[in-house]
Amino acid sequence: MTPWRQKVRQLKTEVAALFLAARHPGVPWYAKLLAAGVVAYALSPIDLIPDFIPVLGLLDDLLLVPLGILLVRRLIPPSVLAECRARARQEAGRRRTSWAAGAVIITLWGLLALLLVGWWRRSG
């Protein structure tokens, strides 16, 4: 396995662990809030700087997500974080691709696009 693939796999596991930590009763509320924000940003298709902008578009993914993870990791008790990481690794082997969920998300984005186009035509 290449070093980049290994880093990406570690990042995915870390995001999954933060997702679990955001729901863990042993994590303070402010750490839960920040963890939820980092996970939402990491998984969101909408970026602070769009990816189509050369260099800058990828910098937010390469800098903001890891910096957010580092900050949240400092706020979560080490024993809780270790437990969440172990659970994330365990669940990673059981995860499957859900084509139905993908179809629902694509359908919702398509409907939103149609609504926006219809609104734009009426207003213009």
SEZANU-292757 format. One record per residue: x, y, z of N, C-alpha, C in turn. Coordinates in Angstrom, 2 decimals. Example, Ala and Ser with C-alpha at 12.3 -4.5 7.8 and 13.67 -1.06 7.14 Angstrom:
REM residues 2
PT       n_u       n_v       n_w      ca_u      ca_v      ca_w       c_u       c_v       c_w
PT     13.19     -5.69      7.80     12.30     -4.50      7.80     13.20     -3.30      7.80
PT     12.85     -2.25      7.08     13.67     -1.06      7.14     12.90      0.03      7.87
//
This chain:
REM residues 124
PT       n_u       n_v       n_w      ca_u      ca_v      ca_w       c_u       c_v       c_w
PT      0.85     -1.18      0.00      0.00      0.00      0.00      0.90      1.24      0.00
PT      0.53      2.21     -0.82      1.33      3.43     -0.92      1.13      4.28      0.34
PT      2.13      5.11      0.65      2.01      5.96      1.84      0.79      6.89      1.80
PT      0.43      7.40      0.61     -0.73      8.28      0.51     -2.02      7.55      0.82
PT     -2.14      6.35      0.32     -3.36      5.57      0.60     -3.47      5.27      2.08
PT     -2.34      4.98      2.69     -2.34      4.71      4.13     -2.76      5.96      4.92
PT     -2.25      7.12      4.51     -2.62      8.38      5.18     -4.12      8.66      5.00
PT     -4.64      8.43      3.80     -6.06      8.66      3.54     -6.90      7.71      4.39
PT     -6.49      6.47      4.48     -7.22      5.49      5.30     -7.20      5.91      6.78
PT     -6.04      6.42      7.25     -5.95      6.89      8.63     -6.86      8.10      8.86
PT     -6.90      8.99      7.87     -7.75     10.18      7.98     -9.22      9.77      8.05
PT     -9.63      8.81      7.23    -11.01      8.32      7.26    -11.34      7.72      8.62
PT    -10.42      6.94      9.17    -10.63      6.33     10.48    -10.73      7.40     11.55
PT     -9.90      8.44     11.45     -9.92      9.52     12.43    -11.23     10.30     12.37
PT    -11.73     10.56     11.17    -13.01     11.25     11.02    -14.14     10.39     11.59
PT    -14.10      9.10     11.33    -15.11      8.19     11.89    -15.02      8.16     13.41
PT    -13.82      8.19     13.95    -13.65      8.20     15.41    -14.20      9.50     16.00
PT    -13.99     10.61     15.32    -14.54     11.88     15.80    -16.07     11.87     15.75
PT    -16.62     11.24     14.73    -18.07     11.11     14.64    -18.60     10.34     15.86
PT    -17.92      9.26     16.19    -18.33      8.47     17.36    -18.12      9.26     18.65
PT    -17.03     10.01     18.73    -16.73     10.80     19.93    -17.77     11.90     20.13
PT    -18.29     12.45     19.03    -19.30     13.51     19.13    -20.58     13.00     19.78
PT    -20.75     11.69     19.81    -21.95     11.09     20.41    -21.64     10.38     21.73
PT    -20.39     10.42     22.16    -19.97      9.71     23.38    -20.30     10.55     24.62
PT    -20.85      9.93     25.67    -21.22     10.70     26.87    -20.02     11.24     27.66
PT    -18.82     10.71     27.44    -17.65     11.15     28.19    -16.93     12.33     27.57
PT    -17.50     12.91     26.52    -16.86     14.03     25.82    -17.59     15.32     26.22
PT    -16.85     16.38     26.58    -17.51     17.65     26.93    -18.31     18.21     25.75
PT    -19.32     19.01     26.06    -20.24     19.53     25.03    -19.51     20.35     23.98
PT    -18.54     21.16     24.39    -17.83     22.01     23.42    -16.98     21.17     22.47
PT    -16.43     20.06     22.95    -15.66     19.16     22.08    -16.60     18.43     21.14
PT    -17.80     18.07     21.63    -18.80     17.43     20.76    -19.20     18.36     19.63
PT    -19.42     19.62     19.97    -19.83     20.61     18.98    -18.75     20.80     17.91
PT    -17.51     20.94     18.34    -16.41     21.12     17.40    -16.18     19.85     16.58
PT    -16.27     18.68     17.22    -16.10     17.42     16.49    -17.17     17.26     15.42
PT    -18.41     17.60     15.75    -19.49     17.51     14.77    -19.23     18.46     13.60
PT    -18.71     19.65     13.89    -18.40     20.61     12.83    -17.29     20.12     11.92
PT    -16.24     19.54     12.50    -15.12     19.02     11.71    -15.58     17.85     10.84
PT    -16.36     16.95     11.41    -16.85     15.80     10.65    -17.77     16.28      9.52
PT    -18.65     17.22      9.81    -19.56     17.74      8.78    -18.78     18.40      7.65
PT    -17.75     19.17      8.00    -16.95     19.83      6.97    -16.16     18.80      6.15
PT    -15.62     17.79      6.82    -14.83     16.78      6.12    -15.69     15.98      5.14
PT    -16.94     15.74      5.49    -17.81     14.92      4.65    -18.66     15.73      3.68
PT    -18.68     17.04      3.86    -19.53     17.89      3.04    -18.96     18.06      1.63
PT    -19.82     18.03      0.63    -19.35     18.31     -0.73    -19.12     19.81     -0.96
PT    -19.57     20.63     -0.02    -19.41     22.08     -0.13    -18.20     22.50      0.69
PT    -17.24     23.16      0.05    -16.01     23.59      0.71    -16.00     25.09      0.91
PT    -15.17     25.53      1.83    -14.97     26.95      2.06    -14.41     27.61      0.79
PT    -13.43     26.95      0.18    -12.85     27.39     -1.09    -13.13     26.26     -2.08
PT    -13.89     26.51     -3.15    -14.24     25.44     -4.10    -13.00     24.76     -4.69
PT    -13.11     23.46     -4.92    -11.98     22.67     -5.41    -11.55     23.04     -6.82
PT    -12.42     23.65     -7.62    -12.03     23.98     -8.99    -11.06     25.16     -9.06
PT    -10.85     25.88     -7.96     -9.87     26.97     -7.94     -8.50     26.32     -7.77
PT     -7.60     26.53     -8.74     -6.30     25.85     -8.69     -5.56     26.12     -7.38
PT     -4.96     25.11     -6.84     -4.15     25.10     -5.62     -4.95     25.48     -4.38
PT     -5.55     26.66     -4.35     -6.29     27.11     -3.17     -7.47     26.20     -2.85
PT     -8.09     25.64     -3.87     -9.24     24.78     -3.67     -8.92     23.52     -2.88
PT     -7.72     23.03     -3.03     -7.32     21.83     -2.30     -6.67     22.15     -0.96
PT     -6.19     23.38     -0.81     -5.53     23.76      0.44     -6.46     23.68      1.65
PT     -7.73     24.05      1.45     -8.63     23.98      2.61     -8.81     22.54      3.07
PT     -8.86     21.60      2.11     -8.98     20.19      2.50     -7.70     19.68      3.14
PT     -6.58     20.15      2.64     -5.29     19.68      3.16     -4.88     20.35      4.47
PT     -5.45     21.51      4.76     -5.08     22.24      5.98     -6.20     22.28      7.02
PT     -7.40     22.68      6.61     -8.47     22.89      7.59     -8.92     21.60      8.27
PT     -9.11     20.55      7.51     -9.58     19.30      8.10     -8.54     18.73      9.09
PT     -7.26     18.59      8.70     -6.29     18.08      9.67     -6.11     19.00     10.89
PT     -6.14     20.32     10.68     -6.03     21.23     11.82     -7.23     21.11     12.75
PT     -8.41     20.97     12.17     -9.61     20.76     12.98     -9.53     19.47     13.77
PT     -9.04     18.41     13.13     -8.88     17.13     13.81     -7.89     17.26     14.97
PT     -6.78     17.93     14.74     -5.79     18.13     15.81     -6.39     18.88     17.00
PT     -7.15     19.92     16.71     -7.75     20.70     17.78     -8.75     19.86     18.58
PT     -9.61     19.14     17.89    -10.62     18.34     18.58     -9.96     17.23     19.40
PT     -8.90     16.63     18.86     -8.22     15.56     19.59     -7.68     16.04     20.93
PT     -7.30     17.31     21.02     -6.80     17.86     22.28     -7.92     18.03     23.31
PT     -9.15     18.18     22.84    -10.28     18.42     23.73    -10.97     17.15     24.22
PT    -10.69     16.03     23.56    -11.33     14.75     23.91    -10.41     13.98     24.85
PT    -10.94     13.43     25.94    -10.11     12.62     26.84     -9.45     11.46     26.08
PT     -8.14     11.21     26.32     -7.41     10.18     25.57     -8.05      8.79     25.62
PT     -8.61      8.41     26.76     -9.21      7.07     26.86    -10.45      6.97     25.97
PT    -11.24      8.04     25.92    -12.43      8.06     25.08    -12.03      8.02     23.60
PT    -11.01      8.79     23.25    -10.55      8.82     21.86    -10.02      7.45     21.43
PT     -9.28      6.78     22.31     -8.78      5.44     21.99     -9.93      4.46     21.78
PT    -10.95      4.56     22.62    -12.13      3.70     22.49    -12.85      3.96     21.17
PT    -13.00      5.23     20.81    -13.69      5.59     19.57    -12.89      5.17     18.34
PT    -11.56      5.29     18.41    -10.72      4.83     17.29    -10.84      3.33     17.09
PT    -10.81      2.58     18.19    -10.94      1.12     18.10    -12.29      0.75     17.48
PT    -13.34      1.44     17.92    -14.66      1.16     17.36    -14.75      1.55     15.89
PT    -14.10      2.65     15.50    -14.10      3.08     14.10    -13.38      2.05     13.22
PT    -12.24      1.54     13.70    -11.51      0.51     12.93    -12.34     -0.75     12.81
PT    -13.02     -1.11     13.88    -13.85     -2.32     13.89    -15.01     -2.18     12.91
PT    -15.65     -1.01     12.90    -16.80     -0.80     12.02    -16.40     -0.58     10.57
PT    -15.15     -0.17     10.32    -14.69      0.06      8.95    -14.73     -1.24      8.14
PT    -14.45     -2.35      8.77    -14.49     -3.63      8.09    -15.90     -4.08      7.74
PT    -16.88     -3.58      8.48    -18.27     -3.99      8.27    -19.04     -3.04      7.35
PT    -18.46     -1.87      7.06    -19.15     -0.87      6.23    -19.29     -1.35      4.80
PT    -20.46     -1.09      4.24    -20.71     -1.42      2.85    -21.19     -0.18      2.14
PT    -21.03     -0.19      0.84    -21.52      0.92      0.03    -23.02      0.79     -0.10
PT    -23.72      1.86      0.19    -25.17      1.87      0.08    -25.57      2.60     -1.18
PT    -25.93      1.84     -2.20    -26.34      2.43     -3.47    -27.67      3.15     -3.30
PT    -28.53      2.66     -2.43    -29.83      3.30     -2.21    -29.63      4.69     -1.60
PT    -28.74      4.79     -0.62    -28.47      6.10      0.00    -27.87      7.06     -1.03
PT    -26.98      6.56     -1.86    -26.40      7.39     -2.91    -27.45      7.88     -3.89
PT    -28.37      7.02     -4.25    -29.44      7.40     -5.17    -30.34      8.46     -4.55
PT    -30.64      8.34     -3.27    -31.47      9.34     -2.58    -30.77     10.69     -2.57
PT    -29.48     10.71     -2.25    -28.73     11.96     -2.19    -28.65     12.61     -3.57
PT    -28.37     11.82     -4.60    -28.30     12.36     -5.96    -29.66     12.90     -6.39
PT    -30.73     12.20     -6.05    -32.08     12.67     -6.37    -32.39     13.99     -5.69
PT    -32.02     14.11     -4.41    -32.26     15.37     -3.69    -31.48     16.53     -4.29
PT    -30.22     16.30     -4.65    -29.42     17.35     -5.29    -30.02     17.73     -6.65
PT    -30.50     16.73     -7.40    -31.13     17.00     -8.69    -32.39     17.82     -8.55
PT    -33.21     17.49     -7.56    -34.43     18.26     -7.31    -34.10     19.69     -6.90
PT    -33.09     19.86     -6.06    -32.67     21.19     -5.66    -32.20     22.00     -6.87
PT    -31.44     21.36     -7.75    -30.97     22.05     -8.97    -32.15     22.45     -9.84
PT    -33.13     21.57    -10.01    -34.32     21.90    -10.81    -35.10     23.06    -10.20
PT    -35.25     23.07     -8.89    -35.94     24.16     -8.22    -35.20     25.48     -8.42
PT    -33.88     25.45     -8.30    -33.09     26.67     -8.48    -33.18     27.18     -9.92
PT    -33.15     26.29    -10.89    -33.25     26.70    -12.29    -34.64     27.30    -12.55
PT    -35.69     26.68    -12.02    -37.04     27.20    -12.18    -37.19     28.57    -11.53
PT    -36.64     28.75    -10.36    -36.70     30.03     -9.66    -35.93     31.09    -10.44
PT    -34.78     30.73    -10.98    -33.95     31.67    -11.71    -34.65     32.14    -12.99
PT    -35.33     31.21    -13.66    -36.04     31.57    -14.90    -37.21     32.51    -14.60
PT    -37.91     32.28    -13.50    -39.05     33.13    -13.16    -38.60     34.52    -12.72
PT    -37.47     34.61    -12.07    -37.01     35.90    -11.57    -36.27     36.71    -12.64
PT    -35.82     36.05    -13.69    -35.01     36.75    -14.71    -35.74     37.15    -15.90
//
